[in-house]
Amino acid sequence: MSAALALGDDALVLSHRLGEWAGRAPVLEEEVALANIALDLLGQARSLLSLVGDEDELAYLRQERAFRNVQLVEQPNGDFAHTIARQLYFSAYQLPLYRELAVADGPFAPLAAKAAKEVEYHLDHARQWTLRLGDGTEESHERMRRACAALWRFTGELFRPVEGLDADPAALEAEWLATVRDVLERATLPLPEGPRSGGWAAGAGREGLHTEAFSRMLAEMQHLHRSHPGASW
């Protein structure tokens, strides 16, 4: 499996999910913030997928089983707390990964150096909202707690070894867990309990096995391109 394909699919799918908030975000400022994060991720996806082949064909013409993203990023937006929890978990993984790749002597170094700066903002955005919701009202606290617990089982897959990816999964996981624990403690939220992976439903996205929500998202994402093949704008 190509590491560029796996990382590119992660960024592409999460970018689309965040784009679904357009016109639906709770406040105008978040409309802009989520759109900017989505665009950062889309730029990462284009760079990564172009290392594999034609980025448009890879995004719009592959079948579901050919995508190699982790299942975490394909999870539906849910309410705003759910989106923030997903972003916290993923950004806390992506930042140390890109920092490690940026200093490695490999094909990902130039992209990683630029992307790490973007992901610093992504993580800070998710951190600030987790603190605001977790240590806010009784309702916001409970929603944030439920969101963190619901997505917890999808996080183990982030640290499965990926062929061609020059990174230490154990070190990444340790740093990820330290970051997440610190944020949740400051937000007065408990660290979720239970396994962080188990069975195909929470850990086989890298193998092309995806959740039911992904097929619906993919159909929407690819509809225009498939309806008008070869069209130019």
C-alpha positions in Angstrom: 0.0 0.0 0.0 1.3 3.4 -0.9 1.9 5.6 2.1 1.1 8.7 -0.1 -2.3 7.1 -0.9 -3.1 6.4 2.7 -2.2 9.9 3.9 -3.8 11.5 0.9 -7.0 9.7 1.4 -7.1 10.7 5.1 -6.8 14.4 4.1 -9.2 14.2 1.2 -12.0 12.5 3.1 -11.7 14.7 6.2 -11.6 17.8 3.9 -14.9 16.7 2.4 -16.5 16.1 5.8 -15.5 19.5 7.0 -16.8 21.0 3.8 -20.2 19.6 4.6 -20.5 22.3 7.3 -20.7 25.0 4.6 -23.8 27.0 5.3 -24.5 25.0 8.5 -21.9 26.0 11.0 -23.2 27.4 14.3 -21.6 30.8 13.8 -20.2 32.7 10.8 -16.7 32.7 12.3 -16.8 28.9 12.4 -18.0 28.8 8.8 -14.7 30.4 7.8 -12.5 28.4 10.2 -13.8 25.0 9.1 -13.7 26.0 5.4 -10.0 27.1 5.9 -9.1 23.8 7.6 -10.9 21.9 4.8 -8.9 23.8 2.2 -5.6 23.1 4.0 -6.5 19.4 4.0 -7.5 19.4 0.4 -4.1 21.0 -0.5 -2.4 18.2 1.4 -4.5 15.6 -0.4 -3.6 17.0 -3.8 0.1 17.0 -3.1 0.0 13.4 -1.7 -2.2 11.9 -4.3 -0.2 13.5 -7.1 2.7 11.3 -5.9 0.6 8.3 -6.8 -1.1 9.3 -10.0 -3.8 11.7 -11.4 -5.3 13.3 -8.3 -8.7 13.9 -10.0 -9.0 10.2 -11.1 -7.9 9.0 -7.7 -10.5 11.2 -5.9 -13.5 10.8 -8.2 -13.2 7.5 -10.1 -12.0 5.0 -7.5 -14.5 2.6 -5.9 -15.0 2.5 -2.2 -12.7 -0.5 -1.5 -9.8 1.3 -3.2 -9.7 4.1 -0.6 -7.2 3.7 2.2 -8.2 6.3 4.7 -8.6 5.5 8.3 -12.2 5.1 9.4 -12.0 8.0 11.9 -12.0 10.7 9.2 -15.0 9.3 7.4 -17.3 9.4 10.5 -20.3 11.7 10.0 -20.1 15.2 11.3 -22.8 14.7 13.9 -23.3 17.8 16.1 -20.5 20.4 16.5 -19.0 18.6 19.4 -18.7 15.4 17.4 -16.8 17.3 14.6 -14.5 18.9 17.2 -13.7 15.5 18.8 -12.9 14.0 15.4 -10.7 16.9 14.6 -8.9 16.8 18.0 -8.1 13.1 17.6 -6.9 13.4 14.0 -4.9 16.6 14.3 -3.2 15.4 17.5 -2.0 12.4 15.3 -1.2 14.4 12.2 1.0 17.0 13.8 3.7 14.8 15.3 3.6 12.6 12.1 4.3 15.6 9.8 6.9 16.9 12.2 8.7 13.6 12.0 8.4 13.3 8.3 9.6 16.9 7.8 13.0 16.1 9.2 13.3 12.7 7.6 15.2 12.2 4.3 12.2 11.1 2.2 9.7 12.2 -0.4 7.3 13.6 2.1 9.7 16.1 3.8 8.8 19.2 1.7 5.0 18.6 2.1 5.3 17.7 5.7 7.3 20.9 6.6 4.5 23.1 5.1 1.6 21.0 6.4 2.9 20.8 10.0 2.4 24.6 10.2 -1.2 24.2 9.0 -1.9 21.4 11.4 -0.6 23.4 14.3 -3.6 25.7 13.7 -6.0 22.8 13.2 -5.0 21.3 16.5 -5.2 24.6 18.3 -8.7 25.2 16.9 -9.8 21.8 18.1 -8.2 22.2 21.5 -9.8 25.6 22.1 -13.2 24.3 21.2 -12.8 21.2 23.3 -11.9 23.4 26.3 -14.8 25.7 25.6 -17.4 22.9 25.3 -16.0 20.6 27.9 -15.7 23.3 30.6 -18.8 25.2 29.5 -22.5 24.4 30.2 -23.8 21.1 31.5 -25.2 20.5 28.0 -22.0 21.3 26.1 -20.0 19.2 28.6 -22.2 16.2 28.1 -22.2 16.5 24.3 -18.4 16.8 24.2 -18.0 13.8 26.5 -20.3 11.7 24.4 -18.5 12.7 21.2 -15.1 11.8 22.6 -16.4 8.4 23.8 -18.1 7.6 20.5 -15.0 8.2 18.4 -12.5 6.6 20.8 -12.7 3.2 19.2 -11.6 4.5 15.8 -8.3 6.0 17.0 -6.2 2.8 17.3 -6.0 2.5 13.5 -4.1 5.7 13.3 -1.0 3.9 14.7 -1.0 0.8 12.6 2.2 0.6 10.5 1.9 1.8 6.9 4.3 0.5 4.4 6.6 3.2 3.1 5.9 5.6 5.9 9.1 6.4 7.8 7.7 7.0 11.2 7.6 5.3 14.6 4.0 4.3 15.4 4.7 3.7 19.1 6.3 7.1 19.6 3.5 8.8 17.6 0.9 7.0 19.8 2.6 8.0 23.0 2.7 11.7 22.0 -0.9 11.6 20.7 -2.1 10.1 23.9 -0.3 12.7 26.0 -1.8 15.5 24.0 -5.3 14.2 24.1 -5.1 13.4 27.8 -3.9 16.9 28.6 -6.6 18.6 26.5 -9.4 16.4 28.0 -8.2 16.9 31.6 -8.1 20.7 31.1 -11.6 20.5 29.6 -12.8 18.6 32.7 -13.6 15.6 30.4 -12.7 12.0 31.3 -10.4 10.0 29.0 -12.6 7.5 27.3 -12.3 3.9 28.4 -12.4 0.8 26.3 -10.5 -0.5 23.3 -9.3 1.9 20.6 -9.7 -0.7 17.8 -11.2 -4.0 17.3 -12.8 -5.8 14.4 -13.2 -4.6 10.9 -15.7 -1.9 12.0 -13.1 0.1 13.8 -9.7 -0.5 12.2 -9.6 -1.7 8.7 -10.0 1.4 6.6 -6.3 1.0 5.5 -7.4 -2.3 4.0 -10.3 -0.7 2.1 -13.0 -1.7 4.5 -15.2 1.3 5.4 -18.3 2.1 7.4 -21.7 2.5 5.9 -21.5 6.3 6.1 -18.5 6.3 3.8 -20.4 4.9 0.8 -23.0 7.6 1.1 -20.3 10.3 1.4 -18.4 9.0 -1.5 -21.4 8.9 -3.8 -22.0 12.6 -3.0 -18.4 13.5 -3.5 -18.1 11.8 -6.9 -21.5 12.5 -8.3 -20.7 15.6 -10.3 -17.5 14.2 -11.8 -19.1 10.9 -12.8 -22.2 12.7 -14.2 -20.2 14.9 -16.5 -17.0 12.9 -17.4 -14.3 15.0 -19.0 -16.1 18.3 -18.4 -14.0 21.4 -18.0 -14.9 24.7 -16.3 
